Amino acid sequence: MQTSTRVIFNTIVLYVKVILSLAIAFVSIPLVLNALGASDYGLYNLVAGVVAMLSFLNNSMTVSTQRFMSVAMGEKNEEKINSIYNTSFLLHLLLGLLVVVAFETIGLFAIDRLNIIPERVWCAKIIYQLLIFSTFAKIVSVPFDALVNAKEDMLPFSVIELIDSVLMLAVALSIAYISGDKLIYYGACVAFISVLTFL
C-alpha cells in the first residue's frame, strides 16, 4: 500500500473506531449507572481514579517504544526490531510488577483513608485488586501496541478496540440481571476484558 493511501485508510479506520466507540459508550455508561446506582458507580470511579493516575503513562510509553521500532523498520533491520521488542517487553514486565508492588503497598493504605461507607470497604478492596490486575495487563501490552503502531496498520488495533467496547456494552446490559454484588461483577468483567484485549 502506498504511503498516501495508507494514511487515508488509517485515518478513516481510526475515525470510524472513535465514532463507534463513543456511540457505544453513550449507551453503556447510563446502563451501568442505572444498574449500579449512584453510590456504587461513584465508589467504582473513586477506586478506579487511584489506579487511572498511571494510565496516562501508557500512551507515552507506547510512543517512545514505537519510535525505536519505527527507526529499526526504516533500516529494515529485523534483528534490531526483535532486540527492541524483547527489551521493551522485559522492561514493561518489570515495570508492571513494580507498579503492582507499589499499588499493593501504598494503594491499599490510600483505600483505607478514602471516605467510603464502612460496609462497602471490602467491596472497594476487591475492585482495587481487580483494577491492579487490569493495569498490569495494560502495561505489559505496551510493546504489542507499539509494534502495531510502528507497522502503521491500524485496522487490527481498531477492531480490537471495538470488540472491547462491544464487550463493555454486553457487560452493561447484563448487570441488571445479576443477583449478587453488581459492583464486584462489573469490576471482574472490566478486568477480564482488559486481559482478553491483551491476549
Sine and cosine of phi, psi and omega as CSV:
sin_phi,cos_phi,sin_psi,cos_psi,sin_omega,cos_omega
0.00,0.00,0.72,-0.70,0.01,-1.00
-0.93,0.36,0.38,-0.92,-0.07,-1.00
-0.85,0.52,-0.73,0.69,-0.03,-1.00
-0.90,0.43,-0.65,0.76,0.03,-1.00
-0.91,0.42,-0.65,0.76,0.01,-1.00
-0.90,0.44,-0.67,0.75,0.01,-1.00
-0.88,0.47,-0.71,0.70,0.01,-1.00
-0.89,0.45,-0.73,0.68,-0.02,-1.00
-0.87,0.49,-0.74,0.67,0.00,-1.00
-0.89,0.46,-0.63,0.77,0.02,-1.00
-0.89,0.46,-0.72,0.69,0.00,-1.00
-0.89,0.45,-0.72,0.70,-0.02,-1.00
-0.87,0.49,-0.71,0.71,-0.02,-1.00
-0.92,0.38,-0.63,0.77,0.03,-1.00
-0.91,0.41,-0.67,0.75,0.04,-1.00
-0.88,0.47,-0.68,0.74,0.01,-1.00
-0.88,0.48,-0.71,0.70,-0.01,-1.00
-0.90,0.44,-0.71,0.71,-0.03,-1.00
-0.90,0.44,-0.73,0.69,0.00,-1.00
-0.91,0.41,-0.65,0.76,0.02,-1.00
-0.89,0.45,-0.66,0.75,0.04,-1.00
-0.91,0.42,-0.67,0.74,0.01,-1.00
-0.88,0.47,-0.68,0.73,0.02,-1.00
-0.91,0.41,-0.65,0.76,0.02,-1.00
-0.90,0.44,-0.62,0.78,0.02,-1.00
-0.89,0.46,-0.46,0.89,0.04,-1.00
-1.00,0.08,-0.70,0.71,-0.14,-0.99
-0.96,0.26,-0.59,0.81,-0.05,-1.00
-0.89,0.46,-0.74,0.68,0.07,-1.00
-0.88,0.47,-0.57,0.82,0.03,-1.00
-0.89,0.45,-0.69,0.72,0.02,-1.00
-0.91,0.42,-0.69,0.72,0.00,-1.00
-0.87,0.49,-0.70,0.72,0.01,-1.00
-0.91,0.41,-0.64,0.77,-0.05,-1.00
-0.96,0.29,-0.65,0.76,-0.03,-1.00
-0.99,0.13,-0.52,0.85,-0.12,-0.99
1.00,0.01,0.37,-0.93,-0.08,-1.00
-0.88,0.47,-0.62,0.79,-0.05,-1.00
-0.91,0.41,-0.79,0.61,-0.01,-1.00
-0.93,0.36,-0.59,0.81,0.03,-1.00
-0.91,0.42,-0.67,0.74,0.06,-1.00
-0.90,0.43,-0.64,0.77,0.04,-1.00
-0.88,0.47,-0.70,0.72,0.01,-1.00
-0.87,0.49,-0.72,0.69,-0.03,-1.00
-0.93,0.36,-0.52,0.86,0.07,-1.00
-0.91,0.42,-0.74,0.68,0.02,-1.00
-0.93,0.37,-0.67,0.75,0.00,-1.00
-0.90,0.44,-0.50,0.86,0.02,-1.00
-0.89,0.45,-0.56,0.83,0.03,-1.00
-0.90,0.44,-0.66,0.75,-0.03,-1.00
-0.98,0.19,-0.57,0.82,-0.09,-1.00
-0.92,0.40,-0.28,0.96,0.01,-1.00
-0.84,0.54,-0.50,0.87,-0.01,-1.00
-1.00,0.02,-0.25,0.97,-0.12,-0.99
-0.91,0.42,-0.47,0.88,0.01,-1.00
-0.91,0.42,-0.36,0.93,0.02,-1.00
-0.94,0.33,-0.44,0.90,-0.05,-1.00
-0.84,0.54,-0.70,0.72,-0.01,-1.00
-0.90,0.44,-0.70,0.72,-0.01,-1.00
-0.92,0.39,-0.59,0.80,0.04,-1.00
-0.92,0.39,-0.63,0.78,0.03,-1.00
-0.89,0.45,-0.72,0.69,-0.03,-1.00
-0.90,0.44,-0.66,0.75,-0.02,-1.00
-0.92,0.39,-0.63,0.78,0.05,-1.00
-0.93,0.36,-0.66,0.75,-0.01,-1.00
-0.87,0.49,-0.60,0.80,-0.02,-1.00
-0.85,0.53,-0.74,0.67,0.00,-1.00
-0.91,0.41,-0.63,0.78,0.02,-1.00
-0.92,0.39,-0.63,0.78,0.00,-1.00
-0.90,0.44,-0.66,0.75,0.04,-1.00
-0.89,0.46,-0.71,0.71,0.00,-1.00
-0.90,0.43,-0.60,0.80,0.04,-1.00
-0.93,0.37,-0.60,0.80,0.07,-1.00
-0.89,0.45,-0.55,0.83,0.05,-1.00
-0.99,0.15,-0.12,0.99,-0.07,-1.00
0.81,0.58,0.69,0.73,-0.04,-1.00
-0.95,-0.31,1.00,-0.05,-0.06,-1.00
-0.88,0.47,-0.62,0.78,-0.01,-1.00
-0.89,0.45,-0.65,0.76,0.02,-1.00
-0.92,0.38,-0.64,0.77,0.04,-1.00
-0.87,0.49,-0.73,0.68,0.02,-1.00
-0.88,0.48,-0.66,0.75,0.00,-1.00
-0.90,0.43,-0.70,0.71,0.02,-1.00
-0.89,0.45,-0.70,0.72,-0.01,-1.00
-0.88,0.48,-0.75,0.66,-0.02,-1.00
-0.88,0.47,-0.69,0.73,0.03,-1.00
-0.90,0.44,-0.69,0.72,0.00,-1.00
-0.89,0.45,-0.68,0.73,0.00,-1.00
-0.89,0.46,-0.70,0.72,0.01,-1.00
-0.89,0.45,-0.70,0.71,0.01,-1.00
-0.88,0.47,-0.68,0.73,-0.03,-1.00
-0.96,0.28,-0.50,0.87,0.10,-0.99
-0.91,0.42,-0.71,0.71,0.03,-1.00
-0.91,0.41,-0.66,0.75,0.04,-1.00
-0.89,0.45,-0.67,0.74,0.04,-1.00
-0.87,0.50,-0.69,0.73,0.03,-1.00
-0.91,0.42,-0.63,0.78,0.03,-1.00
-0.90,0.44,-0.66,0.75,0.03,-1.00
-0.90,0.44,-0.67,0.74,0.03,-1.00
-0.87,0.50,-0.72,0.69,0.01,-1.00
-0.88,0.47,-0.70,0.72,0.00,-1.00
-0.89,0.45,-0.71,0.71,0.01,-1.00
-0.91,0.40,-0.59,0.81,-0.01,-1.00
-0.94,0.34,-0.45,0.89,0.00,-1.00
-1.00,-0.10,-0.89,0.46,-0.06,-1.00
-0.95,0.31,-0.67,0.74,-0.08,-1.00
-0.90,0.44,-0.69,0.73,0.02,-1.00
-0.89,0.45,-0.57,0.82,0.08,-1.00
-0.89,0.45,-0.66,0.75,0.01,-1.00
-0.93,0.38,-0.63,0.78,0.01,-1.00
-0.86,0.50,-0.65,0.76,0.00,-1.00
-0.91,0.41,-0.38,0.93,-0.04,-1.00
-1.00,-0.06,-0.14,0.99,0.00,-1.00
-0.96,0.27,0.43,-0.90,-0.02,-1.00
-0.99,0.12,0.99,0.17,-0.05,-1.00
-0.90,-0.44,0.61,-0.79,0.07,-1.00
-0.82,0.57,0.78,-0.63,-0.10,-1.00
-0.78,0.63,-0.63,0.78,-0.04,-1.00
-0.97,0.25,-0.12,0.99,0.03,-1.00
-0.95,-0.32,0.07,1.00,-0.01,-1.00
-0.89,0.45,-0.67,0.74,0.01,-1.00
-0.87,0.49,-0.63,0.78,0.02,-1.00
-0.92,0.40,-0.67,0.74,0.03,-1.00
-0.87,0.49,-0.62,0.78,0.00,-1.00
-0.94,0.35,-0.59,0.81,0.06,-1.00
-0.92,0.39,-0.71,0.71,0.04,-1.00
-0.87,0.50,-0.66,0.75,0.00,-1.00
-0.87,0.49,-0.69,0.72,0.02,-1.00
-0.89,0.46,-0.66,0.75,0.02,-1.00
-0.90,0.44,-0.63,0.78,0.02,-1.00
-0.94,0.35,-0.56,0.83,0.08,-1.00
-0.89,0.46,-0.70,0.71,0.03,-1.00
-0.86,0.51,-0.70,0.72,0.01,-1.00
-0.90,0.43,-0.67,0.74,0.01,-1.00
-0.90,0.44,-0.65,0.76,0.04,-1.00
-0.86,0.51,-0.71,0.71,0.01,-1.00
-0.88,0.47,-0.63,0.78,-0.02,-1.00
-0.93,0.36,-0.62,0.78,0.01,-1.00
-0.92,0.39,-0.69,0.72,-0.03,-1.00
-0.92,0.38,-0.41,0.91,-0.03,-1.00
-0.99,0.15,-0.10,1.00,-0.04,-1.00
-0.82,0.57,-0.73,0.68,0.00,-1.00
-0.87,0.49,-0.56,0.83,0.04,-1.00
-0.91,0.41,-0.71,0.70,0.02,-1.00
-0.88,0.48,-0.67,0.74,-0.01,-1.00
-0.89,0.45,-0.64,0.77,0.00,-1.00
-0.92,0.40,-0.68,0.74,0.03,-1.00
-0.89,0.46,-0.70,0.72,0.01,-1.00
-0.90,0.43,-0.64,0.77,-0.01,-1.00
-0.91,0.42,-0.55,0.84,0.03,-1.00
-0.97,0.23,-0.17,0.99,0.05,-1.00
0.84,0.54,0.61,0.80,0.08,-1.00
-0.89,-0.45,1.00,-0.09,-0.13,-0.99
-1.00,0.10,-0.14,0.99,-0.04,-1.00
-0.90,0.44,-0.78,0.63,0.02,-1.00
-0.87,0.49,-0.66,0.75,0.02,-1.00
-0.85,0.52,-0.71,0.70,-0.02,-1.00
-0.93,0.37,-0.63,0.78,0.01,-1.00
-0.90,0.44,-0.68,0.73,0.02,-1.00
-0.89,0.46,-0.68,0.73,0.02,-1.00
-0.90,0.44,-0.63,0.78,0.02,-1.00
-0.93,0.37,-0.63,0.77,0.07,-1.00
-0.87,0.49,-0.66,0.75,0.06,-1.00
-0.84,0.55,-0.73,0.68,-0.01,-1.00
-0.90,0.43,-0.67,0.75,0.00,-1.00
-0.91,0.42,-0.65,0.76,0.05,-1.00
-0.89,0.45,-0.63,0.78,0.05,-1.00
-0.90,0.43,-0.60,0.80,0.07,-1.00
-0.91,0.42,-0.66,0.75,0.03,-1.00
-0.88,0.47,-0.64,0.76,0.05,-1.00
-0.90,0.44,-0.71,0.71,0.00,-1.00
-0.86,0.51,-0.64,0.77,0.01,-1.00
-0.95,0.33,-0.50,0.87,-0.09,-1.00
-1.00,0.06,-0.32,0.95,-0.08,-1.00
-0.84,0.54,-0.65,0.76,-0.07,-1.00
-0.87,0.49,-0.39,0.92,-0.06,-1.00
-0.99,-0.13,0.08,1.00,-0.01,-1.00
-1.00,0.04,0.73,-0.68,-0.03,-1.00
-1.00,-0.02,-0.40,0.92,-0.02,-1.00
-0.99,0.13,-0.44,-0.90,0.01,-1.00
-0.95,0.30,0.94,-0.35,-0.09,-1.00
-0.93,0.38,-0.54,0.84,-0.02,-1.00
-0.92,0.39,-0.69,0.72,0.03,-1.00
-0.91,0.41,-0.64,0.77,0.06,-1.00
-0.86,0.51,-0.73,0.69,-0.01,-1.00
-0.89,0.46,-0.72,0.69,0.01,-1.00
-0.88,0.48,-0.66,0.75,0.01,-1.00
-0.91,0.41,-0.64,0.77,0.01,-1.00
-0.92,0.40,-0.66,0.75,0.03,-1.00
-0.88,0.48,-0.69,0.72,0.03,-1.00
-0.90,0.44,-0.68,0.73,0.01,-1.00
-0.88,0.48,-0.68,0.74,0.00,-1.00
-0.91,0.42,-0.61,0.79,0.04,-1.00
-0.89,0.46,-0.68,0.73,0.02,-1.00
-0.93,0.37,-0.64,0.77,0.03,-1.00
-0.89,0.45,-0.68,0.74,0.05,-1.00
-0.87,0.49,-0.67,0.74,0.04,-1.00
-0.88,0.47,-0.70,0.72,0.00,-1.00
-0.91,0.41,0.00,0.00,0.00,0.00
